[in-house]
Amino acid sequence: MNLTQDSWWEEVQKDPNAVILDVRTIEEVEELAIPNSINIDIYKGQGFLDELEQLDKDKSYYVYCKSGGRSNQACLLMGQLGFDKTFNLLGGITEWEGPTV
């Protein structure tokens, strides 16, 4: 599900099962990231899928990238792997006005 910046952050804060997932490269993460996010680079291909399989499918995943494209793709892949609750950040970190590290 695609969520606007405000809705995405509101949901993260009120969802006790929220996990923030950053699907960018490590170089991008080192420049700027949303606090408490975990990073799994979607460009890892099969490695990305393998790492996803290690995650708890009962959690809610709030996924972001630079502009929303890779995170949308990640949400679709996660849905195919049996993740029911994935939320894409529209506009990605490029449009993000919330906290960063």
N, C-alpha and C positions, 0 to 999 in steps of 0.2 A: 504494500500500500504506500502510495506517495503522500507525504505530509509536508505542509509548509514549514518554514523555519520555526514559527511560534508554536504551532501544534506539535511538532516533533519534540521540541524541548519540554513543553508542558507534559507530554506523555512520558518522556524519560523520567522526569522528576516525580511523577505520581505512580509509576509502575514499579512495584517492588521486585519484579523479575527482569528489569531492564538491563540489557548489555549493550554498550555502545561499541559498534564494530566499524573500524576504519579500514577500507579496502585499498588504500593507496600504497605507493611504494614507500620503503623506509626513508628514502631521501625526502619525500614530500612530508612524511610524518615528523621528521627532525626539524623541518622549517616551522610548522604550525600544526597543532592538533587540539581536539576537544578533550578536556580532562577525563581521566578514568576510562579512556577508550582502549580496546585491544586492537592490534593491527594484524590483519592477514591480507597480504598483497594478492589481489585478484589476478595479477599478471603471472603468478606462479603456476597457473594452469592446473594440472592434476594435483600439485602440492597444495593449492588453494582448496580444492575439493577434499583432499585428505584431512587438512586442518579443520575444515567445517565439520567433518564427520566426528571430530573429537568434542564438539560443542554440545551442550544440553539443549535438546530440541523443545523442552518445556519452557525455556526462557523466551523473553521478547527481545528481538534484535533490532536495534536502531542503527541503521547502516548509512555511512556517508563516504564520500570521496571528494574530489576537487569541485566538480560541478553537478553531480547527480547522475551521470551516465553509467559509470562503473558500478556505483552502488545500486542502481536500478537493476543492472544485469546480475549483480550478486544476489539481490532479493529474489529474482526469478530462479536462479540456480538453487538457492536455499529452499525455495518452495518445492522444487523437484526432488530435493533430498529429504523432504518431510518436515521442514520447519514451517509451522503454521502462523507464527507472528513475526513478520519482518516489515520494517517501516523505513522507507527511503527518504532521505533528507533532500528535498527539492532545492536545487541551486548549490548544493554541497557547501564545502567550507569557504568557497569563494564569496558566497553571500551571507555567511554566518556572522551574526552579531552577538552571539553568546560568549561564554567564557572560553579561553584558549590557554594552552601551555606551550 
